[in-house]
Amino acid sequence: MQDVLTPAPLLPRAFLRATGFGAITTPWGVVYALPERIGDAGLAAHEAVHLEQIARMGGARWAVTYLWYLLRYGYRANPLEVEARDRLGVA
């Protein structure tokens, strides 16, 4: 599971540090993570749910839907984030 995490290059790493996130899933199926979070099994499992969503929806549809939900509901209530947390039993 941890192999889904790829060390983030400079720009994604800067974005992650600025936003306080440990990883970001891209619509093309690459998950960039902060180097210090590469061994985080919980983070890897969460991002793997996003990869499953991309496989189910397609990358472009997932990205547009994710952004729409983010604008409409915010991060915590974004239904795609809620699904990822629910599937892992995280509140």
C-alpha positions in Angstrom: 0.0 0.0 0.0 2.8 2.4 0.8 4.1 2.1 -2.7 1.3 4.3 -3.9 3.2 7.3 -2.4 5.8 9.0 -4.6 8.2 11.6 -3.1 7.0 15.0 -4.2 9.2 17.0 -6.5 9.9 20.6 -5.7 6.6 22.3 -6.8 4.2 19.7 -5.4 6.3 19.6 -2.2 6.0 23.4 -1.9 2.3 23.2 -2.4 1.9 20.4 0.2 4.0 22.3 2.8 2.0 25.6 2.1 -1.4 23.8 2.5 -0.4 21.5 5.4 -1.3 18.3 3.4 0.8 15.2 3.5 0.0 14.1 -0.1 -1.9 15.0 -3.2 -3.4 12.6 -5.7 -3.2 13.7 -9.3 -5.9 13.0 -11.9 -3.3 10.9 -13.9 -2.9 8.6 -10.9 0.3 9.7 -9.3 0.3 10.4 -5.6 2.9 12.9 -4.5 3.8 12.9 -0.8 6.1 14.8 1.4 9.3 12.8 1.8 8.8 12.4 5.6 5.3 10.9 5.0 6.4 8.2 2.5 6.2 5.5 5.2 2.7 6.6 6.5 0.4 3.6 5.9 -2.7 5.5 6.8 -1.9 8.3 4.3 -1.2 5.7 1.7 -4.5 3.9 2.3 -6.4 7.2 2.1 -4.8 8.2 -1.2 -5.4 4.6 -2.5 -9.1 5.3 -2.1 -8.7 8.4 -4.4 -6.9 6.2 -6.9 -9.9 3.8 -6.8 -12.2 6.8 -7.4 -10.1 7.8 -10.4 -10.3 4.3 -11.8 -14.0 4.3 -11.3 -14.7 7.8 -12.6 -11.8 8.5 -15.0 -9.2 11.2 -14.2 -10.8 14.2 -15.8 -14.2 13.5 -14.3 -12.7 12.9 -10.9 -10.7 16.1 -11.0 -13.7 18.3 -12.0 -15.9 16.6 -9.5 -13.4 16.9 -6.7 -12.8 20.6 -7.4 -16.6 21.2 -7.6 -17.2 19.4 -4.3 -14.3 21.3 -2.8 -15.8 24.6 -3.8 -19.3 23.6 -2.8 -18.7 21.7 0.5 -15.1 22.5 1.5 -12.4 19.9 2.2 -13.9 18.1 5.2 -17.3 17.7 3.7 -16.2 16.9 0.2 -18.0 13.7 -0.6 -14.9 12.2 -2.2 -12.9 12.9 1.0 -15.8 11.6 3.1 -15.8 8.4 1.2 -12.0 8.0 1.7 -12.3 8.6 5.4 -15.4 6.4 5.8 -13.8 3.4 4.0 -10.9 3.6 6.4 -13.0 4.1 9.5 -11.6 7.6 10.1 -13.8 10.4 11.4 
